[in-house]
């Protein structure tokens, strides 16, 4: 889900029948969604996170939560309120928009249980994301949202950041990957996103550079569902 602190993964009221969860279910997919740490029903968890876990990062916690969700899906670890529907555990796709797209790339790159990743408006490269950019720079991640505090060590030295999204894409290159980036997204440098994808190589990667703004609505939902059908 995006950086929507009050709602998290809840798309709001009056949108029944138009959410991505509904559309995926209508297309025959089982869907597991949850609020990220510090969002929606977990809002207060984020407020005290670094008091309790000063050596962690919120982004790391989010990746860990995805792994716990995978444990639940593949091994039944956890408690379900009702009987789980039949699942194809050999086909588990991580789908994320905005913040969720960033988390999906981090979590999916290093977990063999994940068989595909779709990231919508999920990133701009770290190493070229300086304060001078209209994006807000990496300051968004270490200061504004507190996702990855140690990125602050590279303030004004972004080119020295130890990893970037092209390495994540390479690490996941054996899996089908969909990267959807909007040309008119003020939160990314479109040229740098394209260059990052090119550095990652082709593999099983589908890159869509859309003449669009940052959004995840019906047209993007269709792109996702068509892509999912293409990799079955």
C-alpha positions as CSV (number, residue, x, y, z in Angstrom):
1,X,0.0,0.0,0.0
2,X,1.1,3.6,-0.4
3,X,2.3,6.1,2.3
4,X,-1.3,6.4,3.7
5,X,-0.7,6.4,7.4
6,X,-4.3,6.5,8.5
7,X,-5.7,3.9,6.1
8,X,-2.9,1.5,5.4
9,X,-4.1,-1.3,3.2
10,X,-7.8,-0.2,3.6
11,X,-8.9,1.5,0.4
12,X,-11.7,3.3,2.2
13,X,-15.5,3.3,2.1
14,X,-17.8,3.3,-1.0
15,X,-15.3,1.5,-3.2
16,X,-16.6,-2.0,-3.0
17,X,-16.2,-3.8,-6.3
18,X,-13.4,-1.5,-7.5
19,X,-10.5,-2.4,-5.2
20,X,-7.5,-4.4,-6.4
21,X,-8.3,-7.1,-3.8
22,X,-11.8,-7.5,-5.3
23,X,-10.5,-7.5,-8.9
24,X,-7.8,-10.1,-8.2
25,X,-10.3,-12.3,-6.4
26,X,-12.7,-12.0,-9.3
27,X,-9.8,-13.1,-11.6
28,X,-9.4,-16.2,-9.5
29,X,-6.5,-15.2,-7.2
30,X,-6.3,-15.7,-3.5
31,X,-5.2,-12.4,-1.9
32,X,-3.5,-11.7,1.4
33,X,-3.1,-8.1,2.4
34,X,-2.0,-6.4,5.6
35,X,-1.0,-3.0,7.0
36,X,2.7,-2.2,7.1
37,X,4.3,-1.3,10.4
38,X,3.2,2.2,11.3
39,X,0.2,2.3,9.0
40,X,-3.5,1.7,9.4
41,X,-4.4,-0.6,12.3
42,X,-0.6,-0.6,13.2
43,X,-0.2,3.1,13.3
44,X,0.9,3.3,17.0
45,X,3.3,0.4,16.4
46,X,5.3,2.7,14.2
47,X,5.3,5.6,16.7
48,X,7.3,3.6,19.3
49,X,9.2,1.4,16.9
50,X,12.7,2.8,17.4
51,X,12.3,3.1,21.1
52,X,11.8,-0.6,21.3
53,X,14.1,-1.7,18.5
54,X,16.9,1.0,18.0
55,X,19.1,-1.3,16.0
56,X,16.4,-2.3,13.5
57,X,14.8,-0.4,10.6
58,X,11.2,-0.1,9.7
59,X,11.9,-1.3,6.2
60,X,13.6,-4.4,7.6
61,X,10.6,-5.0,9.8
62,X,8.3,-4.8,6.8
63,X,10.4,-7.3,4.9
64,X,10.3,-9.6,8.0
65,X,6.5,-9.3,8.1
66,X,6.3,-10.4,4.5
67,X,8.3,-13.5,5.4
68,X,6.0,-14.2,8.3
69,X,3.0,-13.9,5.8
70,X,4.8,-16.4,3.6
71,X,5.2,-18.7,6.5
72,X,1.5,-18.5,7.1
73,X,0.7,-19.2,3.5
74,X,3.2,-22.0,2.9
75,X,3.4,-23.7,6.3
76,X,0.3,-22.7,8.1
77,X,2.2,-20.9,10.9
78,X,-0.3,-18.6,12.6
79,X,-4.0,-18.4,13.3
80,X,-6.8,-18.1,10.8
81,X,-10.3,-16.9,11.7
82,X,-11.8,-19.4,9.2
83,X,-10.7,-22.2,7.0
84,X,-8.2,-21.2,4.4
85,X,-9.1,-21.5,0.7
86,X,-7.2,-23.9,-1.5
87,X,-3.8,-22.3,-2.5
88,X,-1.2,-23.0,-5.1
89,X,1.9,-22.6,-3.0
90,X,4.1,-22.9,-6.0
91,X,2.7,-19.6,-7.3
92,X,3.2,-16.8,-4.8
93,X,3.4,-13.3,-6.3
94,X,4.3,-10.2,-4.3
95,X,2.4,-7.1,-5.5
96,X,3.0,-3.7,-4.1
97,X,2.2,0.0,-4.9
98,X,4.4,2.9,-3.8
99,X,5.8,1.8,-0.4
100,X,4.4,-1.6,-1.0
101,X,6.3,-1.8,-4.3
102,X,9.6,-1.0,-2.5
103,X,8.9,-3.6,0.2
104,X,7.9,-6.2,-2.4
105,X,11.3,-5.8,-4.3
106,X,13.3,-6.1,-1.1
107,X,11.3,-9.1,0.2
108,X,11.0,-10.9,-3.1
109,X,14.6,-10.7,-4.1
110,X,15.9,-13.1,-1.5
111,X,13.0,-15.5,-0.7
112,X,12.7,-18.6,-2.9
113,X,9.1,-19.0,-2.0
114,X,8.2,-15.9,-4.0
115,X,7.8,-16.8,-7.7
116,X,7.1,-13.3,-9.0
117,X,7.1,-9.6,-8.1
118,X,5.0,-6.7,-9.3
119,X,6.0,-3.2,-8.2
120,X,3.9,-0.2,-9.2
121,X,5.5,3.3,-8.7
122,X,7.8,1.5,-6.2
123,X,11.2,3.1,-6.4
124,X,13.7,5.6,-7.7
125,X,17.4,4.7,-7.4
126,X,19.0,5.6,-4.1
127,X,22.5,6.5,-5.4
128,X,21.2,9.3,-7.6
129,X,18.4,10.5,-5.4
130,X,20.0,13.7,-3.9
131,X,18.4,16.6,-2.0
132,X,18.6,18.7,-5.2
133,X,16.1,16.4,-6.9
134,X,12.4,17.3,-6.9
135,X,11.8,13.9,-5.4
136,X,12.9,14.9,-1.9
137,X,16.0,12.7,-2.1
138,X,16.9,9.8,0.2
139,X,16.0,12.1,3.1
140,X,12.4,10.8,2.6
141,X,13.6,7.3,3.7
142,X,15.9,8.1,6.6
143,X,14.3,11.2,8.0
144,X,10.7,11.9,6.9
145,X,9.4,8.3,7.0
146,X,12.2,6.7,9.1
147,X,12.2,3.6,6.9
148,X,16.0,3.1,6.7
149,X,17.8,5.4,9.2
150,X,21.3,4.4,8.2
151,X,20.8,5.9,4.8
152,X,21.3,9.2,6.6
153,X,25.0,8.2,6.8
154,X,25.1,8.8,3.1
155,X,23.5,12.2,3.0
156,X,25.3,14.2,0.3
157,X,27.3,11.0,-0.5
158,X,24.4,9.0,-2.1
159,X,26.7,7.4,-4.7
160,X,28.4,5.5,-1.9
161,X,25.2,3.7,-0.8
162,X,26.1,0.0,-0.6
163,X,23.2,-1.3,-2.7
164,X,20.5,-0.1,-5.1
165,X,17.5,-1.3,-6.9
166,X,19.3,-2.7,-9.9
167,X,21.1,-5.2,-7.5
168,X,17.7,-6.2,-6.1
169,X,16.4,-6.7,-9.6
170,X,19.4,-8.8,-10.5
171,X,19.0,-10.9,-7.4
172,X,15.4,-11.7,-8.4
173,X,16.2,-12.0,-12.2
174,X,15.1,-15.7,-12.4
175,X,11.6,-14.7,-11.4
176,X,9.0,-12.8,-13.5
177,X,9.1,-9.2,-12.5
178,X,6.8,-6.3,-13.5
179,X,8.1,-2.8,-12.9
180,X,5.5,-0.1,-13.7
181,X,6.8,3.5,-13.4
182,X,4.9,6.7,-14.3
183,X,6.6,9.4,-16.4
184,X,4.8,12.1,-14.4
185,X,5.5,10.8,-10.9
186,X,7.1,13.7,-9.0
187,X,8.5,11.2,-6.5
188,X,10.9,9.5,-9.0
189,X,13.5,10.5,-11.5
190,X,12.1,8.7,-14.6
191,X,15.4,8.7,-16.5
192,X,17.2,7.2,-13.6
193,X,14.5,4.5,-13.1
194,X,14.9,3.5,-16.8
195,X,18.7,3.4,-16.5
196,X,18.4,1.3,-13.3
197,X,16.2,-1.2,-15.1
198,X,18.6,-1.3,-18.0
199,X,21.5,-2.0,-15.6
200,X,19.6,-4.9,-14.1
201,X,19.4,-6.6,-17.5
202,X,16.4,-8.3,-19.1
203,X,15.9,-11.6,-17.5
204,X,12.2,-12.2,-17.0
205,X,11.6,-8.5,-16.3
206,X,8.7,-6.5,-17.9
207,X,9.2,-2.7,-17.7
208,X,6.3,-0.3,-18.4
209,X,7.2,3.4,-18.5
210,X,3.7,4.8,-18.6
211,X,2.6,8.2,-19.8
212,X,0.8,8.7,-16.5
213,X,0.9,10.0,-12.9
214,X,1.5,8.0,-9.8
215,X,-1.7,6.1,-9.2
216,X,-3.0,2.5,-8.8
217,X,-6.5,2.5,-10.2
218,X,-8.5,0.5,-12.8
219,X,-6.1,0.9,-15.7
220,X,-3.1,-0.2,-13.5
221,X,-5.2,-3.0,-12.1
222,X,-5.8,-4.3,-15.6
223,X,-2.0,-4.1,-16.4
224,X,-1.4,-6.3,-13.3
225,X,-4.1,-8.8,-14.0
226,X,-3.0,-9.1,-17.7
227,X,0.6,-9.6,-16.6
228,X,-0.4,-12.3,-14.0
229,X,-2.2,-14.1,-16.8
230,X,0.8,-13.9,-19.1
231,X,3.1,-15.6,-16.6
232,X,0.9,-18.6,-15.7
